[in-house]
Amino acid sequence: MSYIISGIQQVGIGVANVHEGFKWYNKHFGMDVPIFEEAAEANLMLPYTGGKPHKRHAILAINLKGGGGFEIWQYTSRTPQAATFKPQLGDLGLFCAKMKTDNVQASYDYLTSQNVKLLGNISTSPAGKKHFFLEDAFGNLFEVVEDDAWFGKGFKNTGGPVGMMIGVSNLEKSIEFYSKVLGYDKVLFKGENSFDDLAVLPGGAVTCKRAILTHTNERQGPFSKLFGKGYIELVEAKNYTPRKIFENRLWGDLGFIHLCFDIKNMAGLKKACEAAGHPFTVDGGAGFEMGEAAGHFTYIEDPDGTLIEFVETKKIPIMKKWGWYLDLKKRAPEKRLPDWMLKALKFNRKKV
């Protein structure tokens, strides 16, 4: 690849109250390090916001144990809309986020003690990983799955997001997209059935084609060790007519609004996306700033219109109290940042 994908940077989640969202994900998933917080007008996403700019308030938070972050996103100029139906397994789009854990049983017990809505018991996926499912306080689905790659220490057994379950209309076409464009070239499992471990999900009894993908090559780039390995799970319903999860709604409405990858060499990525038939639909430009962070963001659509975001990070705050901001523009793009530098983000932790 002429470009570098460091990993899943974050999952965008539309909420009704950004501070309530941050509090819930902090308490239950350990997403306790805010990278930025900003209230401003989103005027670059017009293709997905009804052709009009809208005001919003967003917080990007991470868990220093490892994995990506959450971009917790709230409309403030309009009331964010929920889907008019309960999304079912196989519906098109971002269906269920994958959260990593170093102890499945301990995570299950902790979330049980917090009265979180758990869906069934611990089971084993076809890829051989122990996992369980839950629904957060806002109706979003999460899979907590065992993982053995960790970056630092946190206060919960869970780390951040490491993947997403995505409803698709054509499994083979989507495998080609996620393999060629995003590097998910290793198939851990592929089959067609009604799967016992998915039965606890809404619509989980559906017969479906299912593929669990990861990447053969270890990710490179400044944040690659923090993000760790990523997973994409694709589900194509066979005895159910799927609906688009975000049909008749705007980007930023309630639910999972995008899956974001941290990248290097946006120009090279642009050429590759165009060659694959998935050109940028939004280009925020190289000088975009969001709160205390800065970078270049773009969007493409997967074969079913699911939004994939790319961010080439230029600047992030490391120690806000002392005015230490990391400028990434002059660093070798393939090199990982020193562990101590990213671990200094712990001084920005917020307790709830």
C-alpha angles and dihedrals in degrees: 000000000000088000133053126234110201093187142268104334097185149330115238114226123189112214138174093233119026095200093049088049093051091047093052096047091044093052099041104030102024094244089154106140113083111204093187141350121196140164111202145119120289101217101153100065096067095135087063102033100062094270091292132102114242134196117244144170119220138181123191110204132178140189113230093213086078144271129085130301141250122249098207105201132188131182111227099177094055139019109265112238129228123216112274089229136041106260113240132205106281096028110136118265141025103346110163132008120223117228121191124229134183092209118031095189094048091050091048092049094047094049090046089054089053092053092243113166102256118190108221128311137306112293138167124257123223086256088063097252124134110234147152137197134233142175118228126223089271099052098261120139124232134183116209107205133178118256134174102201115091137169109194146332129301140168098250134053089239125081126195130293118301101176151341141246107228130191113226137179097218118029098196093048091050093047088055091050097048091043100047101036102030102027098243091143101145118085111208093178139359126176148123123242146096100281123219095209091056095047092095092062123090104276088006095146091068119122106240148164109245134189130179113201137187135164126269095209123064111249119254132204139079098299100031096110091051093048095044124184120345134214134201119194117194123198125190114187115223105183097032132067105232127219127208108261090218098040113147092003137102130247104263095039119124118307136027106342102178146347111233130204126197109228145174124219104030091187091058091046091051092056092048093049092049091049090051091052095252107105123182111279093188128027116185095189130241097279100057116139127194114186108302093344130078137193149118118282131189137170136216132176125237117228090282097044097262109154119246117186127202124199126189100199116219103170138008132175113248102175108011096183091061097037095247110157123174115229109204099180096093099041124101103265097224096049122100118232115249112269093235091058095055092039088059085074086081088083087069094057118133122208121213 
